[in-house]
Amino acid sequence: MALPPSAVIVDVVRSPVGRAGRGSLAEVRPDDLAAHVVRELLARNPAVDASTIDDVVCGCAFPWGEQGYNVGRCIAVLAGLPHHVPAQTVTRLCASSLQALRTAAHAIELGEGDALLVVGVESGSRVGRGIELSTPNPLLDPAADGPTLGGIFMPMGMTAELVADDHGVSREEMDRFAQRSQERAVAARERGFAAREIVPVRLAGGEALAHDESPRPGSTLEGLAALPPAFREGGSVTAGNSCPLSDGAAAALVLSERRAEQLGLRPRARIVSSAVSAVDPTRMGVGPVVAIRAALRRAGLTIDEIDVFELNEAFAAQVLPVCREVGIDPFDDRVNPNGGGIALGHPFGMTGLRIMSTLLNGLDEVGGRYGIESMCVGGGQGQAMVVERLA
């Protein structure tokens, strides 16, 4: 029996990450921003004829309201793809574009296509923080049906407080990890690492944004320690050890290995395995633990064989226990070596591909073979993907 086709990542690029509400991208339409990134990706890879793309899979955490409806199709049209190229939009909240990447890989492995465009986008500036329903829903009222159902829409910072309680994570350790994220993100920018993956964005005033806006060169442990709790009186989760809301877009070309070879392309990585998981919604932050274990098992690897481990830093409170549960020191140099979401920000639907771009560049920098990306997901889920560096 023939083996299924392998899905490979040919290239992945992203916009800078802007600060939600007050940053340079706050007034940029998310579909326009993502279309710009798609055009730049295709320009970098002229061997891939846009008319031969089998599908566009877009990850967006909140694909309605001010972000549009089936924003993936809007992006495809705005980017100039032929109208016969279809597009879909998927959501798994924080892991939406990682799910989009997984969906593309599944299509290739099933023989349903051999050239897919994956997009991730979110305008945190446009996404409402509440959910309005015209009829009562017990999921919105913790008292109506117990804390587990109600916890689906519990503020994520509160879930982080509960995870910190469960795992005995101290405020001091959270702040130390947050400071590490800031220092590494700033160092990555200064040595040109981040520029490898960023597509500059021309703003309305004519200037170009070419760097992430959230990293803070002046961050100190003393400054972080002085911040008040953001979600619970007497708590330990603060604005400084949490990811900021953000705006951004990213795009990737995912081909079958055979098509890449036919086109004379040298793929950057092979998608080896992926997994999803779910936990009590009130403990959202530890969602990645089971997904990481499953993805490693399916890849036939152990955590010790991973050269770069990129875990989304929703909150330091959840990064620390996730790392320890899967058997790696969160302060290990393999963990988020170029900073993470606490410093860079978290444009929900974009972040999965943002992390993948950082992971692939990180593997290139250290000459590593295997990398893993993982994310916690609002509502109590986790997702992980293992890739093998090829280029």
SVG drawing of the C-alpha trace seen along z (x, -y; Angstrom):
<svg xmlns="http://www.w3.org/2000/svg" viewBox="-34 -60 57 62">
<polyline fill="none" stroke="black" stroke-width="0.4" points="0.0,0.0 1.4,-3.4 2.2,-5.8 0.1,-9.0 1.8,-12.1 3.9,-14.2 2.9,-17.8 5.8,-20.3 6.0,-23.9 7.7,-25.8 7.7,-29.2 6.0,-31.2 6.0,-35.0 4.2,-37.4 3.4,-41.0 4.8,-42.9 2.6,-42.4 0.9,-45.7 -0.5,-46.7 -4.3,-46.4 -6.3,-49.6 -3.4,-52.0 -0.8,-50.6 0.1,-51.2 -2.1,-48.4 -5.2,-49.3 -6.9,-51.0 -5.8,-48.5 -8.5,-46.2 -7.6,-42.6 -8.4,-41.3 -6.2,-44.0 -3.4,-43.2 -3.5,-39.5 -3.9,-40.1 -0.7,-42.1 1.2,-39.3 -0.2,-36.8 1.0,-38.8 4.4,-39.1 4.6,-35.4 3.6,-34.6 6.1,-37.1 8.8,-35.4 7.9,-32.0 7.2,-32.7 7.5,-28.9 4.1,-28.4 1.4,-29.5 -1.4,-31.1 -3.9,-29.6 -2.9,-26.1 -3.6,-26.6 -6.3,-24.0 -7.6,-25.9 -7.0,-28.8 -7.4,-27.8 -7.6,-30.8 -7.4,-30.7 -9.3,-33.5 -10.4,-33.3 -13.4,-35.6 -14.4,-35.4 -17.5,-37.5 -18.5,-41.1 -15.9,-43.7 -13.5,-41.0 -15.9,-39.9 -17.6,-36.6 -15.4,-33.9 -12.6,-36.4 -10.4,-33.8 -12.3,-34.3 -12.1,-38.0 -8.3,-37.7 -8.0,-35.5 -9.9,-37.9 -8.1,-41.0 -4.7,-39.3 -5.5,-38.9 -5.9,-35.1 -8.0,-33.9 -11.7,-33.6 -11.7,-29.8 -9.4,-29.3 -11.7,-28.5 -11.2,-29.6 -12.4,-28.7 -12.1,-30.1 -11.6,-27.9 -11.6,-28.8 -10.0,-27.1 -9.8,-30.4 -6.1,-31.0 -4.9,-28.1 -6.9,-29.0 -4.0,-29.3 -2.3,-26.2 -5.5,-24.4 -5.6,-25.9 -2.1,-24.5 -3.2,-21.1 -6.3,-21.2 -4.0,-21.9 -1.8,-19.0 -4.7,-16.7 -6.0,-17.6 -2.6,-16.8 -2.3,-13.6 -5.7,-12.5 -4.7,-13.4 -7.3,-16.2 -4.8,-18.8 -1.0,-19.3 -0.8,-23.1 -2.6,-25.0 -2.2,-28.5 -2.6,-28.9 -3.4,-32.3 -3.8,-33.5 -5.2,-36.9 -6.7,-38.8 -7.3,-42.4 -7.5,-42.4 -8.4,-46.1 -11.7,-45.1 -12.6,-42.0 -15.1,-42.6 -14.3,-41.2 -17.8,-40.0 -20.3,-37.7 -23.8,-38.9 -26.6,-36.4 -30.3,-37.2 -31.4,-34.3 -30.1,-33.0 -27.3,-30.5 -26.1,-28.5 -22.5,-28.7 -22.5,-32.4 -23.7,-32.0 -21.4,-30.0 -24.2,-29.8 -26.6,-28.2 -24.9,-25.0 -21.8,-24.7 -18.3,-26.1 -17.1,-23.8 -19.7,-24.9 -19.6,-28.4 -15.8,-28.4 -15.9,-28.3 -16.3,-32.0 -14.4,-32.7 -11.9,-35.5 -8.7,-33.9 -6.7,-35.7 -8.9,-34.0 -8.2,-30.6 -4.5,-31.5 -4.9,-32.3 -6.5,-28.9 -3.7,-27.1 -1.2,-29.0 -3.0,-27.9 -3.2,-24.3 0.5,-24.1 2.0,-26.3 3.4,-28.8 4.8,-31.9 4.5,-35.5 8.3,-35.8 8.7,-32.9 6.1,-34.3 7.8,-37.7 11.2,-36.1 9.8,-34.2 8.1,-37.3 11.4,-39.3 13.2,-36.5 10.6,-36.7 11.1,-40.5 14.9,-40.2 15.0,-37.5 12.5,-39.2 14.5,-42.4 17.7,-40.6 16.2,-38.8 15.1,-42.1 18.4,-43.7 20.4,-40.9 18.0,-40.8 16.4,-37.5 12.8,-38.8 13.4,-40.6 13.8,-37.2 10.1,-36.5 8.5,-40.0 6.9,-41.5 6.9,-45.3 3.5,-47.0 3.1,-50.4 0.8,-52.6 -1.7,-55.2 0.9,-58.0 3.4,-56.4 5.8,-55.1 6.5,-51.4 6.1,-49.3 8.8,-46.7 9.1,-45.6 6.9,-44.2 5.5,-47.0 5.1,-45.3 8.6,-44.2 9.9,-46.5 13.7,-47.1 13.3,-48.9 11.5,-46.0 13.0,-45.0 12.2,-42.5 11.6,-45.4 9.2,-47.0 7.3,-43.8 7.1,-43.1 5.5,-46.5 2.5,-45.8 -0.8,-45.1 -2.8,-41.9 -5.0,-42.3 -7.7,-39.7 -8.1,-38.8 -7.5,-40.7 -4.4,-39.3 -3.7,-37.4 -0.4,-36.9 -1.3,-37.3 -0.5,-40.8 -0.4,-42.7 3.4,-42.2 3.4,-38.4 0.5,-38.0 0.4,-38.4 -1.0,-41.7 -3.9,-41.8 -2.5,-42.5 -3.1,-42.8 -1.3,-40.9 -1.4,-38.4 0.7,-35.6 0.7,-33.2 2.4,-30.0 2.7,-27.8 2.0,-24.2 2.7,-21.7 2.9,-18.0 6.5,-16.9 6.0,-15.6 4.8,-18.9 7.6,-20.8 10.1,-18.5 8.4,-19.0 8.7,-22.7 12.3,-22.6 11.5,-24.0 13.4,-23.2 10.9,-23.0 11.7,-24.4 10.1,-21.7 7.9,-18.6 4.9,-18.3 5.5,-15.2 2.5,-15.0 -0.1,-17.0 -2.6,-16.6 -5.4,-18.3 -6.7,-17.9 -9.2,-19.3 -9.4,-20.0 -11.7,-21.6 -12.3,-25.1 -11.4,-26.7 -7.9,-25.3 -7.5,-26.3 -3.7,-27.0 -2.7,-23.4 -4.5,-22.3 -1.3,-21.7 0.1,-19.0 -1.9,-16.1 -1.6,-17.5 2.2,-17.7 2.5,-14.2 0.3,-12.9 2.1,-14.7 5.5,-13.4 4.1,-9.9 2.8,-10.0 6.1,-11.3 8.0,-8.6 10.0,-11.3 10.7,-12.3 11.0,-15.8 14.8,-15.4 14.9,-15.0 13.3,-18.4 15.8,-21.1 13.4,-24.1 10.2,-24.2 7.9,-27.1 5.0,-27.3 2.5,-30.2 3.0,-32.5 -0.6,-33.3 0.4,-33.6 3.6,-32.8 1.3,-31.1 0.5,-28.4 3.8,-28.1 5.7,-27.1 3.5,-24.1 3.0,-22.9 6.8,-22.7 7.3,-20.8 4.5,-18.4 6.0,-17.4 9.5,-17.1 11.4,-20.3 12.7,-23.2 10.8,-26.3 14.1,-28.3 15.9,-25.8 17.5,-27.6 15.4,-25.4 12.1,-27.0 11.0,-30.1 14.7,-31.1 13.6,-34.3 10.9,-35.5 7.2,-34.7 3.7,-36.1 4.3,-37.9 6.8,-40.2 5.5,-39.9 1.7,-39.9 -1.0,-37.5 -3.1,-38.3 -5.3,-35.2 -5.8,-33.9 -2.4,-34.9 -0.4,-33.5 -0.2,-29.8 1.6,-30.8 3.6,-33.5 5.0,-30.8 5.6,-28.5 7.7,-31.2 9.7,-31.7 10.1,-28.0 11.5,-27.4 13.8,-30.4 14.9,-29.2 15.7,-25.7 17.7,-27.3 19.7,-29.3 20.7,-26.4 20.9,-23.8 18.3,-21.7 16.2,-18.9 13.0,-18.7 10.8,-21.4 7.4,-21.5 4.8,-24.2 2.1,-24.1 -0.8,-26.4 -3.4,-26.6 -6.9,-27.5 -9.7,-29.5 -12.5,-27.2 -10.2,-24.6 -8.2,-23.0 -4.7,-22.4 -2.9,-21.9 0.6,-20.8 2.5,-20.1 5.9,-18.5 7.9,-19.6 11.2,-18.3 13.5,-20.9 14.6,-20.2 16.2,-23.3"/>
</svg>
